[in-house]
């Protein structure tokens, strides 16, 4: 039986990405992303639940991701699940960690390097958060073929 391992996440970073390098010079970017879920509870009220996911991005992709993202930045990440297992050195207990290894990412709200330019300028006002549909299109799906 074949298997399929694919993860697609969209959320916001909970901390600044951290880049470290192997002895061979390969970059390893570590980050955590919060993915929100909205659902109706048993009482009928809407509730929000956040899931926090650790993500690792290897190589030049990791360096590029870290250069353009910071805590609070929106991110769209595609990758696969990986389970690391090891024996705790102090207690000898078996330990494990499930995380995502990113294969690719997309910019969600435009890109702006973390270092501000000397010219200043407007804040990021060209991303999807600033877009709005015409009033007649918002929520009117009666004529949708789906």
For each residue, the residues with C-beta under 8 A, 3 or more apart:
1:
2:
3:
4:
5: 80 81
6: 78 79 80
7: 77 78 79 80 81 100
8: 76 77 78
9: 33 35 53 55 75 76 77 78 100
10: 35 74 75 76 77 108
11: 33 34 35 36 53 74 75
12: 33 34 72 73 74 75
13: 16 17 31 32 33 34 69 70 71 72 73 75
14: 32 33 34 52 71
15: 18 31 32 71
16: 13 66 69 70 71
17: 13 29 30 31 62 65 66 69 70
18: 15 29 30 31 66
19: 27 28 29 30 62 63 66
20: 27 28 30
21: 25 26 27 28
22: 25 26 28
23:
24:
25: 21 22
26: 21 22 58 59
27: 19 20 21 58 59 60 62 63
28: 19 20 21 22 56 57 58 62
29: 17 18 19 56 57 58 61 62 63 65 66
30: 17 18 19 20 54 55 56
31: 13 15 17 18 54 55 57 65 66 69
32: 13 14 15 52 53 54 55
33: 9 11 12 13 14 52 53 55 75 77
34: 11 12 13 14 50 51 52 53
35: 9 10 11 50 51 52 53
36: 11 48 49 50 51
37: 48 49 50 51
38: 46 47 48
39: 46 47 49
40: 44 45 46 47
41: 44 45 46 47
42:
43:
44: 40 41
45: 40 41
46: 38 39 40 41
47: 38 39 40 41
48: 36 37 38
49: 36 37 39
50: 34 35 36 37
51: 34 35 36 37
52: 14 32 33 34 35
53: 9 11 32 33 34 35 99 100
54: 30 31 32 97 99 100
55: 9 30 31 32 33 77 79 99 100 101 102
56: 28 29 30 62 82 99 100 101 102
57: 28 29 31 61 62 65 101 102 105
58: 26 27 28 29 61 62 101
59: 26 27 62 63
60: 27 63 64
61: 29 57 58 64 65 102 104 105
62: 17 19 27 28 29 56 57 58 59 65 66
63: 19 27 29 59 60 66 67
64: 60 61 67 68
65: 17 29 31 57 61 62 68 69 75 102 105
66: 16 17 18 19 29 31 62 63 69
67: 63 64 113 114
68: 64 65 73 107 111 112 113 114
69: 13 16 17 31 65 66 73 75 114
70: 13 16 17 73 114
71: 13 14 15 16
72: 12 13
73: 12 13 68 69 70 108 109
74: 10 11 12 108 109 127 129
75: 9 10 11 12 13 33 65 69 105 106 108
76: 8 9 10 105 106 107 108
77: 7 8 9 10 33 55 100 102 104 105
78: 6 7 8 9 102 103 104 105
79: 6 7 55 100 101 102 103 104
80: 5 6 7 100 101 103
81: 5 7 98 99 100 101
82: 56 98 99 100 101
83: 96 97 98
84: 96 97 99
85: 94 95 96
86: 94 95 96
87: 92 93 94 95
88: 91 92 93 94 95
89: 92
90:
91: 88
92: 87 88 89
93: 87 88
94: 85 86 87 88
95: 85 86 87 88
96: 83 84 85 86
97: 54 83 84
98: 81 82 83
99: 53 54 55 56 81 82 84
100: 7 9 53 54 55 56 77 79 80 81 82
101: 55 56 57 58 79 80 81 82
102: 55 56 57 61 65 77 78 79 105
103: 78 79 80
104: 61 77 78 79
105: 57 61 65 75 76 77 78 102
106: 75 76
107: 68 76 110 111
108: 10 73 74 75 76 127 128
109: 73 74 124 127 128 129
110: 107 124 126 127
111: 68 107
112: 68 124
113: 67 68 117
114: 67 68 69 70
115:
116: 120
117: 113 120 121
118:
119:
120: 116 117
121: 117
122: 125
123:
124: 109 110 112 127
125: 122 130
126: 110 130
127: 74 108 109 110 124 130 131
128: 108 109 131
129: 74 109
130: 125 126 127
131: 127 128
132:
133: 137 138
134: 137 138
135: 138
136: 140
137: 133 134 140
138: 133 134 135
139:
140: 136 137 143
141: 144
142:
143: 140
144: 141
145:
146:
